């Protein structure tokens, strides 16, 4: 019979050994690094980078020319640096850099996520990947993290290029407030892209064919971004009409219900955030008669809110966009963990 002291020592040794054991961790970082390297080396990355850069730089070229030609009128205007992003030239119909970014960011998010899982399954590499000492959730976590990283790199490079072009060509030096607003807008743009990445990741888990997942993803993007901008106001006006409102309270309630319905679209949420963050004193109306009117006209109502107040104005939109992104990724996460993977 073993002595109590020996038993106690063996028990302590077992406890120390268990404490020393660590579950496999960091697997998602390994997968994310591998996926990021694959993204950066793929032709898809270079094609999307060129498309986004060209379509976002075109407004910069024209607006910088307008700023140069109307320098006396706009000299000393507040938030002039932000005009490079949110004011468009009449030469191209008033289209802005922010408009093209909002249009193409969903495309980038879908492009880097629609075949994240189903391509591994169709090639037969998913079973071999899960046979490695990594948790199953490390796979989807790593793929999502790699997608966010490559999208953030693309958007960050675009923002730095626009800022550098404005400084070098026009000599516009941004202030601390303007830089902070650009940073907040950059983070909001990455969040918006993350929603579409999570949606594409969900499609790659649910839909077995990568081509079908791409078709559904891009179709949804076109529906919400292009067609939805025309249909949602009509649907909102039909569901919550204001024509029959007899009092201000009824009119206010109907208008609020229409706005709430419109904000069910992630595109509308992102648009609200962009307007509040990047339009502190420039025109919120696209296509003004001239640049000076866009920046200093009294017909447009400039915002007097500081950055923290601007964030508070759209804080509900930010929270809702975070919730939608989290819900989309959580759904993809749960479905992937419940799926059967066969060699």
Secondary structure as GFF3:
##gff-version 3
##sequence-region A 1 343
A	DSSP	alpha_helix	4	20	.	.	.	ID=ss1
A	DSSP	alpha_helix	27	41	.	.	.	ID=ss2
A	DSSP	alpha_helix	43	69	.	.	.	ID=ss3
A	DSSP	alpha_helix	71	74	.	.	.	ID=ss4
A	DSSP	alpha_helix	83	86	.	.	.	ID=ss5
A	DSSP	three_ten_helix	90	92	.	.	.	ID=ss6
A	DSSP	alpha_helix	97	111	.	.	.	ID=ss7
A	DSSP	alpha_helix	118	123	.	.	.	ID=ss8
A	DSSP	alpha_helix	125	130	.	.	.	ID=ss9
A	DSSP	alpha_helix	136	170	.	.	.	ID=ss10
A	DSSP	alpha_helix	176	206	.	.	.	ID=ss11
A	DSSP	alpha_helix	210	222	.	.	.	ID=ss12
A	DSSP	pi_helix	223	227	.	.	.	ID=ss13
A	DSSP	alpha_helix	228	239	.	.	.	ID=ss14
A	DSSP	alpha_helix	248	262	.	.	.	ID=ss15
A	DSSP	alpha_helix	266	278	.	.	.	ID=ss16
A	DSSP	alpha_helix	291	296	.	.	.	ID=ss17
A	DSSP	alpha_helix	307	313	.	.	.	ID=ss18
A	DSSP	alpha_helix	315	338	.	.	.	ID=ss19
###
